Amino acid sequence: MDYKINSEIINTEGDVFLMLDEFLEKRDNEWWNKFYSNKEKEVPFF
């Protein structure tokens, strides 16, 4: 039999990060710098 490894199986912590990278929209450094520059935003992690 020919078995193929399922790329959607999460085996390691690194696999979680790869999965999240695929799900989340790609953002460049400039976008994140602008996002984090306003510490007065009403978001739970500021």
PyMOL Python script that loads the backbone (N, CA, C, O; Angstrom):
from pymol import cmd

cmd.read_pdbstr("""\
ATOM      1  N   MET A   1       0.831  -1.200   0.000  1.00  0.00           N
ATOM      2  CA  MET A   1       0.000   0.000   0.000  1.00  0.00           C
ATOM      3  C   MET A   1       0.865   1.249   0.000  1.00  0.00           C
ATOM      4  O   MET A   1       1.962   1.266   0.558  1.00  0.00           O
ATOM      5  N   ASP A   2       0.357   2.282  -0.629  1.00  0.00           N
ATOM      6  CA  ASP A   2       1.061   3.547  -0.689  1.00  0.00           C
ATOM      7  C   ASP A   2       0.401   4.511   0.294  1.00  0.00           C
ATOM      8  O   ASP A   2      -0.735   4.936   0.080  1.00  0.00           O
ATOM      9  N   TYR A   3       1.109   4.857   1.374  1.00  0.00           N
ATOM     10  CA  TYR A   3       0.560   5.755   2.379  1.00  0.00           C
ATOM     11  C   TYR A   3       1.073   7.166   2.163  1.00  0.00           C
ATOM     12  O   TYR A   3       2.246   7.366   1.844  1.00  0.00           O
ATOM     13  N   LYS A   4       0.201   8.137   2.335  1.00  0.00           N
ATOM     14  CA  LYS A   4       0.585   9.540   2.224  1.00  0.00           C
ATOM     15  C   LYS A   4       0.366  10.200   3.585  1.00  0.00           C
ATOM     16  O   LYS A   4      -0.694  10.040   4.189  1.00  0.00           O
ATOM     17  N   ILE A   5       1.342  10.925   4.059  1.00  0.00           N
ATOM     18  CA  ILE A   5       1.213  11.619   5.327  1.00  0.00           C
ATOM     19  C   ILE A   5       0.266  12.802   5.145  1.00  0.00           C
ATOM     20  O   ILE A   5       0.411  13.592   4.212  1.00  0.00           O
ATOM     21  N   ASN A   6      -0.690  12.909   6.033  1.00  0.00           N
ATOM     22  CA  ASN A   6      -1.657  13.998   5.992  1.00  0.00           C
ATOM     23  C   ASN A   6      -0.996  15.263   6.523  1.00  0.00           C
ATOM     24  O   ASN A   6      -0.601  15.306   7.689  1.00  0.00           O
ATOM     25  N   SER A   7      -0.869  16.284   5.698  1.00  0.00           N
ATOM     26  CA  SER A   7      -0.205  17.526   6.093  1.00  0.00           C
ATOM     27  C   SER A   7      -1.035  18.345   7.076  1.00  0.00           C
ATOM     28  O   SER A   7      -0.544  19.333   7.620  1.00  0.00           O
ATOM     29  N   GLU A   8      -2.274  17.954   7.309  1.00  0.00           N
ATOM     30  CA  GLU A   8      -3.114  18.678   8.253  1.00  0.00           C
ATOM     31  C   GLU A   8      -3.042  18.104   9.662  1.00  0.00           C
ATOM     32  O   GLU A   8      -3.700  18.617  10.566  1.00  0.00           O
ATOM     33  N   ILE A   9      -2.264  17.060   9.864  1.00  0.00           N
ATOM     34  CA  ILE A   9      -2.105  16.490  11.195  1.00  0.00           C
ATOM     35  C   ILE A   9      -1.076  17.309  11.956  1.00  0.00           C
ATOM     36  O   ILE A   9      -0.001  17.615  11.439  1.00  0.00           O
ATOM     37  N   ILE A  10      -1.418  17.660  13.186  1.00  0.00           N
ATOM     38  CA  ILE A  10      -0.524  18.455  14.014  1.00  0.00           C
ATOM     39  C   ILE A  10       0.218  17.522  14.959  1.00  0.00           C
ATOM     40  O   ILE A  10      -0.388  16.868  15.808  1.00  0.00           O
ATOM     41  N   ASN A  11       1.532  17.469  14.804  1.00  0.00           N
ATOM     42  CA  ASN A  11       2.359  16.616  15.649  1.00  0.00           C
ATOM     43  C   ASN A  11       3.244  17.408  16.607  1.00  0.00           C
ATOM     44  O   ASN A  11       3.619  16.913  17.670  1.00  0.00           O
ATOM     45  N   THR A  12       3.572  18.630  16.227  1.00  0.00           N
ATOM     46  CA  THR A  12       4.506  19.415  17.030  1.00  0.00           C
ATOM     47  C   THR A  12       3.989  20.837  17.203  1.00  0.00           C
ATOM     48  O   THR A  12       3.044  21.265  16.539  1.00  0.00           O
ATOM     49  N   GLU A  13       4.634  21.552  18.111  1.00  0.00           N
ATOM     50  CA  GLU A  13       4.317  22.958  18.310  1.00  0.00           C
ATOM     51  C   GLU A  13       4.562  23.748  17.026  1.00  0.00           C
ATOM     52  O   GLU A  13       3.808  24.663  16.695  1.00  0.00           O
ATOM     53  N   GLY A  14       5.612  23.388  16.316  1.00  0.00           N
ATOM     54  CA  GLY A  14       5.919  24.053  15.054  1.00  0.00           C
ATOM     55  C   GLY A  14       4.821  23.868  14.031  1.00  0.00           C
ATOM     56  O   GLY A  14       4.551  24.768  13.235  1.00  0.00           O
ATOM     57  N   ASP A  15       4.175  22.686  14.045  1.00  0.00           N
ATOM     58  CA  ASP A  15       3.055  22.435  13.137  1.00  0.00           C
ATOM     59  C   ASP A  15       1.900  23.395  13.415  1.00  0.00           C
ATOM     60  O   ASP A  15       1.200  23.816  12.494  1.00  0.00           O
ATOM     61  N   VAL A  16       1.703  23.738  14.692  1.00  0.00           N
ATOM     62  CA  VAL A  16       0.641  24.695  15.055  1.00  0.00           C
ATOM     63  C   VAL A  16       0.942  26.049  14.429  1.00  0.00           C
ATOM     64  O   VAL A  16       0.057  26.692  13.864  1.00  0.00           O
ATOM     65  N   PHE A  17       2.198  26.479  14.532  1.00  0.00           N
ATOM     66  CA  PHE A  17       2.569  27.777  13.960  1.00  0.00           C
ATOM     67  C   PHE A  17       2.407  27.790  12.442  1.00  0.00           C
ATOM     68  O   PHE A  17       1.956  28.783  11.870  1.00  0.00           O
ATOM     69  N   LEU A  18       2.772  26.702  11.802  1.00  0.00           N
ATOM     70  CA  LEU A  18       2.598  26.613  10.348  1.00  0.00           C
ATOM     71  C   LEU A  18       1.127  26.683   9.970  1.00  0.00           C
ATOM     72  O   LEU A  18       0.762  27.343   8.997  1.00  0.00           O
ATOM     73  N   MET A  19       0.279  26.000  10.744  1.00  0.00           N
ATOM     74  CA  MET A  19      -1.152  26.014  10.484  1.00  0.00           C
ATOM     75  C   MET A  19      -1.706  27.429  10.633  1.00  0.00           C
ATOM     76  O   MET A  19      -2.478  27.891   9.793  1.00  0.00           O
ATOM     77  N   LEU A  20      -1.306  28.115  11.708  1.00  0.00           N
ATOM     78  CA  LEU A  20      -1.790  29.473  11.928  1.00  0.00           C
ATOM     79  C   LEU A  20      -1.323  30.420  10.828  1.00  0.00           C
ATOM     80  O   LEU A  20      -2.071  31.300  10.403  1.00  0.00           O
ATOM     81  N   ASP A  21      -0.089  30.241  10.369  1.00  0.00           N
ATOM     82  CA  ASP A  21       0.402  31.061   9.256  1.00  0.00           C
ATOM     83  C   ASP A  21      -0.471  30.891   8.024  1.00  0.00           C
ATOM     84  O   ASP A  21      -0.711  31.855   7.298  1.00  0.00           O
ATOM     85  N   GLU A  22      -0.943  29.688   7.783  1.00  0.00           N
ATOM     86  CA  GLU A  22      -1.794  29.428   6.619  1.00  0.00           C
ATOM     87  C   GLU A  22      -3.178  30.045   6.784  1.00  0.00           C
ATOM     88  O   GLU A  22      -3.768  30.514   5.811  1.00  0.00           O
ATOM     89  N   PHE A  23      -3.704  30.048   8.024  1.00  0.00           N
ATOM     90  CA  PHE A  23      -5.045  30.571   8.273  1.00  0.00           C
ATOM     91  C   PHE A  23      -5.097  32.087   8.320  1.00  0.00           C
ATOM     92  O   PHE A  23      -6.051  32.701   7.843  1.00  0.00           O
ATOM     93  N   LEU A  24      -4.073  32.681   8.892  1.00  0.00           N
ATOM     94  CA  LEU A  24      -4.083  34.122   9.099  1.00  0.00           C
ATOM     95  C   LEU A  24      -3.597  34.859   7.856  1.00  0.00           C
ATOM     96  O   LEU A  24      -2.751  34.370   7.108  1.00  0.00           O
ATOM     97  N   GLU A  25      -4.143  36.016   7.665  1.00  0.00           N
ATOM     98  CA  GLU A  25      -3.743  36.851   6.532  1.00  0.00           C
ATOM     99  C   GLU A  25      -2.302  37.296   6.720  1.00  0.00           C
ATOM    100  O   GLU A  25      -1.873  37.601   7.832  1.00  0.00           O
ATOM    101  N   LYS A  26      -1.577  37.329   5.642  1.00  0.00           N
ATOM    102  CA  LYS A  26      -0.188  37.773   5.705  1.00  0.00           C
ATOM    103  C   LYS A  26      -0.148  39.282   5.937  1.00  0.00           C
ATOM    104  O   LYS A  26      -0.796  40.047   5.223  1.00  0.00           O
ATOM    105  N   ARG A  27       0.603  39.691   6.920  1.00  0.00           N
ATOM    106  CA  ARG A  27       0.748  41.113   7.237  1.00  0.00           C
ATOM    107  C   ARG A  27       2.231  41.444   7.301  1.00  0.00           C
ATOM    108  O   ARG A  27       3.031  40.650   7.798  1.00  0.00           O
ATOM    109  N   ASP A  28       2.596  42.618   6.798  1.00  0.00           N
ATOM    110  CA  ASP A  28       3.994  43.010   6.843  1.00  0.00           C
ATOM    111  C   ASP A  28       4.305  43.760   8.147  1.00  0.00           C
ATOM    112  O   ASP A  28       3.401  44.073   8.922  1.00  0.00           O
ATOM    113  N   ASN A  29       5.572  44.038   8.374  1.00  0.00           N
ATOM    114  CA  ASN A  29       5.998  44.697   9.611  1.00  0.00           C
ATOM    115  C   ASN A  29       5.349  46.055   9.804  1.00  0.00           C
ATOM    116  O   ASN A  29       4.992  46.429  10.921  1.00  0.00           O
ATOM    117  N   GLU A  30       5.197  46.788   8.714  1.00  0.00           N
ATOM    118  CA  GLU A  30       4.597  48.123   8.818  1.00  0.00           C
ATOM    119  C   GLU A  30       3.182  48.048   9.379  1.00  0.00           C
ATOM    120  O   GLU A  30       2.808  48.864  10.222  1.00  0.00           O
ATOM    121  N   TRP A  31       2.394  47.080   8.923  1.00  0.00           N
ATOM    122  CA  TRP A  31       1.026  46.929   9.423  1.00  0.00           C
ATOM    123  C   TRP A  31       1.031  46.647  10.921  1.00  0.00           C
ATOM    124  O   TRP A  31       0.268  47.261  11.666  1.00  0.00           O
ATOM    125  N   TRP A  32       1.887  45.720  11.374  1.00  0.00           N
ATOM    126  CA  TRP A  32       1.942  45.362  12.807  1.00  0.00           C
ATOM    127  C   TRP A  32       2.458  46.528  13.645  1.00  0.00           C
ATOM    128  O   TRP A  32       1.958  46.762  14.745  1.00  0.00           O
ATOM    129  N   ASN A  33       3.437  47.252  13.149  1.00  0.00           N
ATOM    130  CA  ASN A  33       3.952  48.406  13.898  1.00  0.00           C
ATOM    131  C   ASN A  33       2.858  49.439  14.113  1.00  0.00           C
ATOM    132  O   ASN A  33       2.737  49.998  15.203  1.00  0.00           O
ATOM    133  N   LYS A  34       2.066  49.696  13.090  1.00  0.00           N
ATOM    134  CA  LYS A  34       0.957  50.635  13.214  1.00  0.00           C
ATOM    135  C   LYS A  34      -0.093  50.097  14.184  1.00  0.00           C
ATOM    136  O   LYS A  34      -0.635  50.844  14.999  1.00  0.00           O
ATOM    137  N   PHE A  35      -0.376  48.799  14.093  1.00  0.00           N
ATOM    138  CA  PHE A  35      -1.362  48.176  14.967  1.00  0.00           C
ATOM    139  C   PHE A  35      -0.975  48.325  16.439  1.00  0.00           C
ATOM    140  O   PHE A  35      -1.814  48.672  17.271  1.00  0.00           O
ATOM    141  N   TYR A  36       0.292  48.063  16.759  1.00  0.00           N
ATOM    142  CA  TYR A  36       0.746  48.109  18.147  1.00  0.00           C
ATOM    143  C   TYR A  36       1.109  49.501  18.634  1.00  0.00           C
ATOM    144  O   TYR A  36       1.359  49.678  19.826  1.00  0.00           O
ATOM    145  N   SER A  37       1.147  50.492  17.759  1.00  0.00           N
ATOM    146  CA  SER A  37       1.553  51.835  18.153  1.00  0.00           C
ATOM    147  C   SER A  37       0.509  52.521  19.034  1.00  0.00           C
ATOM    148  O   SER A  37       0.868  53.351  19.870  1.00  0.00           O
ATOM    149  N   ASN A  38      -0.760  52.197  18.869  1.00  0.00           N
ATOM    150  CA  ASN A  38      -1.815  52.821  19.662  1.00  0.00           C
ATOM    151  C   ASN A  38      -2.152  51.934  20.860  1.00  0.00           C
ATOM    152  O   ASN A  38      -2.945  51.000  20.741  1.00  0.00           O
ATOM    153  N   LYS A  39      -1.552  52.223  22.008  1.00  0.00           N
ATOM    154  CA  LYS A  39      -1.768  51.421  23.225  1.00  0.00           C
ATOM    155  C   LYS A  39      -3.090  51.752  23.920  1.00  0.00           C
ATOM    156  O   LYS A  39      -3.466  51.096  24.892  1.00  0.00           O
ATOM    157  N   GLU A  40      -3.787  52.763  23.423  1.00  0.00           N
ATOM    158  CA  GLU A  40      -5.058  53.162  24.023  1.00  0.00           C
ATOM    159  C   GLU A  40      -6.257  52.393  23.457  1.00  0.00           C
ATOM    160  O   GLU A  40      -7.386  52.572  23.914  1.00  0.00           O
ATOM    161  N   LYS A  41      -6.006  51.542  22.467  1.00  0.00           N
ATOM    162  CA  LYS A  41      -7.100  50.763  21.857  1.00  0.00           C
ATOM    163  C   LYS A  41      -7.789  49.901  22.891  1.00  0.00           C
ATOM    164  O   LYS A  41      -7.172  49.452  23.856  1.00  0.00           O
ATOM    165  N   GLU A  42      -9.055  49.679  22.684  1.00  0.00           N
ATOM    166  CA  GLU A  42      -9.852  48.810  23.556  1.00  0.00           C
ATOM    167  C   GLU A  42      -9.708  47.365  23.091  1.00  0.00           C
ATOM    168  O   GLU A  42     -10.625  46.806  22.491  1.00  0.00           O
ATOM    169  N   VAL A  43      -8.562  46.770  23.368  1.00  0.00           N
ATOM    170  CA  VAL A  43      -8.335  45.350  23.051  1.00  0.00           C
ATOM    171  C   VAL A  43      -7.813  44.682  24.319  1.00  0.00           C
ATOM    172  O   VAL A  43      -7.101  45.313  25.100  1.00  0.00           O
ATOM    173  N   PRO A  44      -8.156  43.428  24.529  1.00  0.00           N
ATOM    174  CA  PRO A  44      -7.856  42.775  25.805  1.00  0.00           C
ATOM    175  C   PRO A  44      -6.371  42.546  26.115  1.00  0.00           C
ATOM    176  O   PRO A  44      -6.028  42.296  27.271  1.00  0.00           O
ATOM    177  N   PHE A  45      -5.497  42.623  25.135  1.00  0.00           N
ATOM    178  CA  PHE A  45      -4.101  42.319  25.428  1.00  0.00           C
ATOM    179  C   PHE A  45      -3.220  43.558  25.575  1.00  0.00           C
ATOM    180  O   PHE A  45      -1.999  43.439  25.674  1.00  0.00           O
ATOM    181  N   PHE A  46      -3.831  44.754  25.591  1.00  0.00           N
ATOM    182  CA  PHE A  46      -3.042  45.970  25.831  1.00  0.00           C
ATOM    183  C   PHE A  46      -3.174  46.339  27.281  1.00  0.00           C
ATOM    184  O   PHE A  46      -2.595  47.332  27.720  1.00  0.00           O
TER     185      PHE A  46
END
""", "prot")
cmd.dss("prot")
cmd.show_as("cartoon", "prot")
cmd.util.cbc("prot")
cmd.orient("prot")
